[in-house]
Amino acid sequence: MMHSIKFGKQTIEYNLKRSDRRKTMSISVDEHGVSVISPSVTEIEKIEAILYEKSCVD
């Protein structure tokens, strides 16, 4: 499922996959874009907070 997060004036789309088997979140970036795999119970606000924390935005 595609989601997006805004960093200043830039909007980044990311593919989100949820898994009942995951215990931690995984973020990967490749030529196809940003992919996130997270535990099913993780709230979208928490996912986006971690994405923002891991970004290079000051």
Secondary structure, 3 states (H helix, E strand, C coil): CEEEEEECCEEEEEEEEEECCCCCCEEEEECCEEEEEEECCCCHHHHHHHHHHHCCCC
